[in-house]
Amino acid sequence: MIITLNIVQEYLAVIESIAVILGVVFIVIQIKQRVKVSRADHDRQKKQATIEYYNSLSSDSYEFLDDIKGRKLDLSLVNSDKTLRKSVIRYLSRLERLSVGVRNDVYDFNIINLMSGRFLIKKYEQFEIFIKESRIQKKAPVLYKEFELLVKMLDDFRKKYPEQTSDESTQVMQL
């Protein structure tokens, strides 16, 4: 009887250890699942925020885009018209904020690439002379630098992964 009681106690100790191990495994699995769900929700929210900010930029910029359509902008041209200057600075500031958000992973790079990658590259080319001359005039070498860096990222990505880009016919809307 004493031997049987000792064996039962040993079995109970083994069963208790197995139960603790299974409990820990179960908790680890639950934590991993919650992290996965949380990450997916965060990514969805980031994509949604990107689209919302992009849409607000687009709706606020149509009138301005008509004024500059097809024009290479330099410092003297922009400075010759106060309204144009104000619009250019406001527009570039918005693009800079978008760029800061994308480069700091607040906004989603892939969404921006698909929605307006080619358009942003073209806009930078249109503003490039103005940006570089403004940097020199204001002695501010980092003026609109985030926008420039985002455009470089977009251009590099599009060259490396052309299948993950859209052409003009699939763009959602322009900024």
Secondary structure, 3 states (H helix, E strand, C coil): CHHHHHHHHHHHHHHHHHHHHHHHHHHHHHHHHHHHHHHHHHHHHHHHHHHHHHHHHHHHHHHHHHHHCCCCCCHHHHHCCHHHHHHHHHHHHHHHHHHHHHHCCCCCHHHHHHHHHHHHHHHHHHHHHHHHHHHHHHCCCCCCHHHHHHHHHHHHHHHHCHHHCCCHHHCCCCC
